[in-house]
Amino acid sequence: MRGQAAIAVAAAILLTTLILLVALPKRTLGPEIFIEDDVIEKREIEHMLRNTIEEAIYATALDYDAIKGEDLAKALNKSIELFFLQKAAEYAMIRGVRCEITKTYISSKTSDVIYINETYVEVSCWKGKTRQVAFVHSTAKATVEYKHLGLFNGIKAKVSLKRDDTPITLINYAAVFQTKEKSDTKVYPALGGLSPRDAIWYFNITNNHEIKIGVPPELADNPSCKVIIVATSVGEGAGTIIVANCKAPIQPQSGGQ
């Protein structure tokens, strides 16, 4: 008897479940799909923005003419706008969503070196009456020391990146040298390639990343030589560009006997 009762209860539960599965979709399937699409769209826009920033940092460093003293923050801002415009056009064709940058704030800091220390980019997207807003805010700290590295003198850069308040423990980085020869600016490889695909990956749990670059004597003796270093997160939208002299600047001697 108990076995028959248990079977009857199980059959009743199964029947009730089947009835609910048939009856409920008409009332809940639409809103659930709408909410899911809304979340997916938000994630897609955020990832598009993060990738844009990281790619723009590399592109800016590759084209940036440090010899001419260009404004580093303005150069990066132009690259971000250009890269996002291309990605937004592709996204509009695929998803039917229009996106545009609505606010940017990019600043550079000058101490012994020049580097990007803060980046904020905000975008708005529309599809019909639905509006999405996404933003990325990152900060960076960088210092450069001139050291003897193996056969050559060189540079040891220390970099810390954050997205909002989250430390970036995994980065990729690359570097090039720039020199002025007559009226031409020439670029020489230093570390990796100025592309996220060719860059060097580095993990440090403390978020204090050290990048060491040996400077060949023929470049170190060139007073026009600059080293340009890129360090970015991997898919987080954080990063910086560092511009430093290839050789330690001569410190003025203090007077006195």
C-alpha positions as CSV (number, residue, x, y, z in Angstrom):
1,M,0.0,0.0,0.0
2,R,2.8,2.4,0.9
3,G,4.5,1.7,-2.4
4,Q,1.3,2.4,-4.3
5,A,0.8,5.6,-2.4
6,A,4.3,6.8,-3.2
7,I,3.9,6.0,-6.9
8,A,0.6,7.9,-6.9
9,V,2.2,11.0,-5.2
10,A,5.1,10.9,-7.7
11,A,2.7,10.6,-10.6
12,A,0.7,13.6,-9.3
13,I,3.9,15.7,-9.0
14,L,5.0,14.8,-12.5
15,L,1.6,15.6,-13.9
16,T,1.5,19.0,-12.1
17,T,5.0,19.8,-13.4
18,L,4.0,19.0,-17.0
19,I,0.9,21.2,-16.7
20,L,3.1,24.1,-15.5
21,L,5.6,23.6,-18.2
22,V,2.9,23.8,-20.8
23,A,1.0,26.7,-19.3
24,L,3.7,29.1,-18.0
25,P,5.8,29.8,-21.1
26,K,3.1,32.0,-22.6
27,R,3.4,34.4,-19.6
28,T,7.1,34.2,-18.8
29,L,9.1,33.2,-21.8
30,G,9.1,36.7,-23.4
31,P,10.3,38.7,-20.4
32,E,12.9,36.1,-19.5
33,I,14.4,36.2,-23.0
34,F,14.3,40.0,-23.0
35,I,16.2,40.1,-19.7
36,E,18.7,37.6,-20.9
37,D,19.3,39.4,-24.1
38,D,19.7,42.7,-22.2
39,V,22.4,41.2,-19.9
40,I,24.2,39.7,-22.9
41,E,24.1,42.9,-24.8
42,K,25.5,44.8,-21.8
43,R,28.4,42.3,-21.5
44,E,29.1,42.6,-25.2
45,I,29.3,46.4,-25.1
46,E,31.6,46.3,-22.1
47,H,33.9,43.8,-23.7
48,M,33.9,45.8,-26.9
49,L,34.9,48.9,-25.0
50,R,37.7,47.1,-23.0
51,N,39.2,45.6,-26.1
52,T,39.0,49.0,-27.9
53,I,41.1,50.7,-25.1
54,E,43.8,48.0,-25.0
55,E,44.1,47.9,-28.8
56,A,44.2,51.7,-29.0
57,I,47.0,51.9,-26.4
58,Y,49.2,49.6,-28.6
59,A,48.3,51.5,-31.7
60,T,49.1,54.9,-30.1
61,A,52.5,53.7,-28.9
62,L,53.3,52.4,-32.4
63,D,52.4,55.6,-34.1
64,Y,53.3,58.0,-31.3
65,D,56.2,60.4,-32.2
66,A,57.9,61.0,-28.8
67,I,60.6,63.0,-30.5
68,K,58.2,65.7,-31.6
69,G,56.8,66.0,-28.1
70,E,53.2,65.2,-29.0
71,D,50.6,65.2,-26.3
72,L,50.3,61.6,-25.2
73,A,46.8,61.8,-23.7
74,K,45.4,63.5,-26.8
75,A,47.0,60.9,-29.1
76,L,45.5,58.1,-27.1
77,N,42.1,59.8,-27.0
78,K,42.1,60.0,-30.9
79,S,43.1,56.3,-31.2
80,I,40.3,55.2,-28.8
81,E,37.7,57.2,-30.8
82,L,38.9,55.7,-34.1
83,F,39.0,52.1,-32.9
84,F,35.6,52.3,-31.2
85,L,34.0,53.8,-34.3
86,Q,35.1,50.8,-36.3
87,K,33.9,48.3,-33.7
88,A,30.6,50.1,-33.2
89,A,29.9,50.0,-36.9
90,E,30.5,46.3,-37.0
91,Y,28.3,45.8,-33.9
92,A,25.5,47.8,-35.4
93,M,25.5,45.6,-38.5
94,I,25.4,42.4,-36.4
95,R,23.1,43.3,-33.5
96,G,21.3,46.4,-34.8
97,V,22.6,48.4,-31.8
98,R,23.9,51.9,-32.3
99,C,26.8,52.9,-29.9
100,E,28.8,56.1,-29.5
101,I,31.3,57.5,-27.1
102,T,29.7,60.0,-24.8
103,K,32.5,60.9,-22.4
104,T,36.3,60.5,-22.2
105,Y,38.9,61.6,-19.7
106,I,42.5,60.7,-20.3
107,S,45.4,62.2,-18.4
108,S,49.1,61.8,-18.5
109,K,51.6,62.5,-15.7
110,T,55.1,63.9,-16.1
111,S,57.8,63.3,-13.5
112,D,61.0,61.7,-14.6
113,V,59.0,60.1,-17.3
114,I,55.7,60.7,-19.2
115,Y,53.0,58.1,-18.8
116,I,49.2,57.7,-19.0
117,N,48.0,57.7,-15.4
118,E,44.2,57.7,-15.8
119,T,41.7,56.6,-18.5
120,Y,37.9,56.9,-18.4
121,V,35.7,56.1,-21.4
122,E,31.9,56.0,-21.3
123,V,29.6,54.8,-24.2
124,S,25.9,54.9,-24.8
125,C,24.1,52.4,-27.0
126,W,20.5,52.3,-28.3
127,K,18.2,49.7,-29.9
128,G,14.7,51.0,-30.3
129,K,13.7,52.4,-26.9
130,T,16.3,50.3,-25.0
131,R,19.4,52.2,-23.8
132,Q,22.6,50.8,-22.4
133,V,25.5,52.6,-20.8
134,A,28.9,51.2,-20.2
135,F,32.2,52.6,-19.0
136,V,35.7,51.7,-18.1
137,H,37.9,53.5,-15.6
138,S,41.5,52.6,-15.0
139,T,44.5,54.1,-13.3
140,A,48.2,53.5,-13.6
141,K,51.4,54.2,-11.6
142,A,54.8,54.0,-13.2
143,T,58.4,54.7,-12.3
144,V,61.7,54.2,-14.2
145,E,65.2,53.5,-12.9
146,Y,68.4,53.4,-14.9
147,K,70.3,50.2,-14.1
148,H,73.2,48.1,-15.3
149,L,71.5,45.0,-16.9
150,G,73.9,42.3,-18.0
151,L,76.1,43.5,-20.9
152,F,74.3,46.9,-21.3
153,N,73.0,49.7,-19.2
154,G,69.3,49.7,-19.2
155,I,65.9,50.7,-17.8
156,K,63.8,49.0,-15.1
157,A,60.2,50.2,-15.2
158,K,57.8,49.5,-12.4
159,V,54.1,49.5,-13.4
160,S,50.9,49.1,-11.4
161,L,47.5,49.0,-13.1
162,K,44.0,49.1,-11.7
163,R,40.5,48.9,-13.2
164,D,38.3,50.8,-10.8
165,D,39.7,49.5,-7.4
166,T,40.7,46.1,-8.8
167,P,44.5,45.5,-9.1
168,I,45.5,44.0,-12.5
169,T,47.8,41.0,-11.8
170,L,48.0,39.7,-15.4
171,I,49.5,42.1,-18.0
172,N,51.1,42.0,-21.4
173,Y,53.8,44.4,-22.3
174,A,56.1,45.5,-25.1
175,A,58.6,48.2,-25.9
176,V,60.4,50.0,-28.7
177,F,63.2,52.6,-29.1
178,Q,62.7,55.8,-31.1
179,T,65.5,58.0,-32.4
180,K,65.7,61.2,-34.5
181,E,68.0,60.8,-37.5
182,K,68.1,64.0,-39.6
183,S,64.4,64.7,-40.4
184,D,63.3,61.1,-39.9
185,T,62.1,59.3,-36.8
186,K,63.2,55.7,-36.7
187,V,61.8,52.9,-34.5
188,Y,63.7,49.9,-33.3
189,P,62.3,46.8,-31.4
190,A,63.2,46.5,-27.7
191,L,60.8,43.9,-26.2
192,G,58.0,41.9,-27.9
193,G,56.0,43.5,-30.7
194,L,53.7,46.5,-30.4
195,S,50.6,44.2,-30.7
196,P,48.6,42.4,-28.0
197,R,49.2,39.2,-29.9
198,D,53.0,39.5,-30.0
199,A,53.5,41.1,-26.5
200,I,55.0,39.4,-23.5
201,W,52.6,38.1,-20.8
202,Y,53.5,38.7,-17.2
203,F,51.6,37.6,-14.0
204,N,52.4,39.1,-10.6
205,I,50.1,38.6,-7.6
206,T,51.3,41.9,-6.0
207,N,50.4,44.0,-9.0
208,N,53.9,45.5,-9.0
209,H,55.1,44.6,-12.5
210,E,58.8,45.0,-13.4
211,I,59.8,45.5,-17.0
212,K,63.6,45.4,-17.7
213,I,65.0,46.7,-21.0
214,G,68.7,46.6,-22.0
215,V,69.7,49.6,-24.1
216,P,72.4,49.0,-26.7
217,P,75.3,51.5,-26.4
218,E,74.7,53.0,-29.9
219,L,71.2,53.9,-28.8
220,A,72.2,55.0,-25.3
221,D,74.7,57.4,-26.7
222,N,72.1,59.0,-29.0
223,P,70.7,62.0,-27.1
224,S,67.4,61.8,-29.1
225,C,66.7,58.2,-28.1
226,K,63.5,57.5,-26.3
227,V,62.1,54.2,-25.1
228,I,58.3,53.7,-25.4
229,I,56.8,51.0,-23.1
230,V,53.3,49.6,-23.3
231,A,51.6,47.7,-20.5
232,T,48.0,46.6,-20.6
233,S,45.6,44.2,-18.9
234,V,44.2,41.2,-20.7
235,G,40.5,42.0,-21.5
236,E,40.0,44.4,-18.6
237,G,40.5,47.7,-20.4
238,A,43.4,49.0,-18.3
239,G,46.8,50.1,-19.5
240,T,49.4,52.7,-19.9
241,I,52.1,54.1,-22.2
242,I,55.4,55.1,-20.7
243,V,57.9,57.4,-22.5
244,A,61.4,57.8,-21.1
245,N,64.9,58.7,-22.2
246,C,67.1,55.8,-23.2
247,K,69.9,57.1,-21.0
248,A,69.6,58.6,-17.5
249,P,69.5,62.4,-17.8
250,I,72.6,64.2,-16.5
251,Q,71.8,65.7,-13.1
252,P,73.1,69.2,-12.6
253,Q,76.0,69.4,-10.1
254,S,75.4,71.4,-7.0
255,G,77.7,74.3,-6.3
256,G,80.2,74.6,-3.5
257,Q,83.7,73.3,-2.8
